[in-house]
Amino acid sequence: LGLIFIIKDTSEIKNYSATLKEKIKEIEEKDSNIQKLLEELAAEKSSSVEKIKQETLKITEEHNHLLSAINSLNLPFLITDKYKNITLFNNTALTIFPSLKNQQTTIQELQKTQNINYDLSGQIDKCLKEKTLIKLPDIQIKLNFVNIFISPIILDAKSSPDPIGASIIFQDKTEQYNLEKSKEDIFAIT
């Protein structure tokens, strides 16, 4: 009786051993699959990082080209966000608005400090709401007379049609205005 019990126990051990070997083989296969997936993910990550680096370089180059173009304009140029914070300006803008160099400012603050007696902020609101170019002729800023052009900045009219800000160009008409004023004065005298 004792001998039969031992043999029976040995067969159970063999069955258990075979089952255990199968489970170990399954685990090894799963581990191998996981290792392959990890290698594929690492390769994909490396590829994605490289693509991001290339896109970042392209964007940086485009940004630098845009800044160069903006700074080469001989007209004062400002960009605002949709909250009317001035986010970008060119060097020519500093000749009319020297306060821009010292601090980040808004259109409302610029109007106050430069004594602009025109609702530039309201016109930006109108431009952003109507999504159209606004032309403001003969606006006086200190001793200068300027035409102001406000245009909405829309990234993609299909996917995000709402403006993200506005670009503002100031065309100095002071010389032309003074010339016309002088002509009027001469004709008035004669």
Solvent accessible surface area in square Angstrom, and as a share of the most:
residue,aa,sasa,rsa
1,L,186,0.93
2,G,51,0.49
3,L,127,0.63
4,I,117,0.59
5,F,127,0.53
6,I,106,0.54
7,I,107,0.54
8,K,121,0.51
9,D,49,0.25
10,T,58,0.34
11,S,53,0.34
12,E,95,0.42
13,I,113,0.57
14,K,134,0.57
15,N,102,0.52
16,Y,147,0.56
17,S,42,0.27
18,A,51,0.40
19,T,67,0.39
20,L,84,0.42
21,K,138,0.59
22,E,113,0.51
23,K,109,0.46
24,I,85,0.43
25,K,128,0.54
26,E,87,0.39
27,I,112,0.57
28,E,110,0.49
29,E,94,0.42
30,K,126,0.53
31,D,72,0.37
32,S,50,0.32
33,N,81,0.42
34,I,92,0.46
35,Q,88,0.39
36,K,118,0.50
37,L,104,0.52
38,L,95,0.47
39,E,118,0.53
40,E,108,0.49
41,L,108,0.54
42,A,62,0.48
43,A,65,0.50
44,E,114,0.51
45,K,141,0.60
46,S,72,0.46
47,S,51,0.33
48,S,49,0.31
49,V,64,0.37
50,E,85,0.38
51,K,127,0.54
52,I,113,0.57
53,K,122,0.52
54,Q,100,0.44
55,E,88,0.40
56,T,74,0.43
57,L,109,0.54
58,K,113,0.48
59,I,112,0.57
60,T,63,0.37
61,E,83,0.37
62,E,113,0.51
63,H,97,0.43
64,N,80,0.41
65,H,129,0.57
66,L,95,0.47
67,L,48,0.24
68,S,70,0.45
69,A,55,0.42
70,I,8,0.04
71,N,65,0.33
72,S,88,0.57
73,L,66,0.33
74,N,126,0.65
75,L,59,0.29
76,P,6,0.04
77,F,20,0.08
78,L,0,0.00
79,I,31,0.16
80,T,1,0.01
81,D,37,0.19
82,K,108,0.46
83,Y,150,0.57
84,K,21,0.09
85,N,43,0.22
86,I,8,0.04
87,T,77,0.45
88,L,48,0.24
89,F,65,0.27
90,N,1,0.00
91,N,96,0.49
92,T,32,0.18
93,A,0,0.00
94,L,40,0.20
95,T,108,0.63
96,I,21,0.10
97,F,0,0.00
98,P,77,0.48
99,S,32,0.21
100,L,5,0.02
101,K,154,0.65
102,N,127,0.65
103,Q,106,0.47
104,Q,138,0.61
105,T,8,0.05
106,T,31,0.18
107,I,0,0.00
108,Q,72,0.32
109,E,79,0.35
110,L,1,0.01
111,Q,29,0.13
112,K,159,0.67
113,T,78,0.45
114,Q,7,0.03
115,N,101,0.52
116,I,9,0.05
117,N,144,0.74
118,Y,77,0.29
119,D,85,0.44
120,L,0,0.00
121,S,12,0.08
122,G,25,0.24
123,Q,36,0.16
124,I,0,0.00
125,D,68,0.35
126,K,91,0.39
127,C,0,0.00
128,L,23,0.12
129,K,171,0.72
130,E,92,0.41
131,K,87,0.37
132,T,58,0.34
133,L,84,0.42
134,I,16,0.08
135,K,131,0.55
136,L,9,0.05
137,P,93,0.59
138,D,85,0.44
139,I,16,0.08
140,Q,90,0.40
141,I,1,0.01
142,K,103,0.44
143,L,152,0.76
144,N,42,0.21
145,F,32,0.13
146,V,0,0.00
147,N,24,0.13
148,I,0,0.00
149,F,58,0.24
150,I,0,0.00
151,S,38,0.25
152,P,23,0.15
153,I,45,0.23
154,I,60,0.30
155,L,129,0.64
156,D,66,0.34
157,A,75,0.58
158,K,189,0.80
159,S,88,0.57
160,S,49,0.32
161,P,60,0.38
162,D,95,0.49
163,P,14,0.09
164,I,79,0.40
165,G,1,0.01
166,A,0,0.00
167,S,21,0.14
168,I,0,0.00
169,I,50,0.25
170,F,0,0.00
171,Q,62,0.28
172,D,74,0.39
173,K,44,0.19
174,T,22,0.13
175,E,149,0.67
176,Q,86,0.38
177,Y,76,0.29
178,N,77,0.40
179,L,104,0.52
180,E,83,0.37
181,K,100,0.42
182,S,52,0.34
183,K,103,0.44
184,E,107,0.48
185,D,70,0.36
186,I,104,0.53
187,F,150,0.62
188,A,85,0.66
189,I,149,0.75
190,T,132,0.77
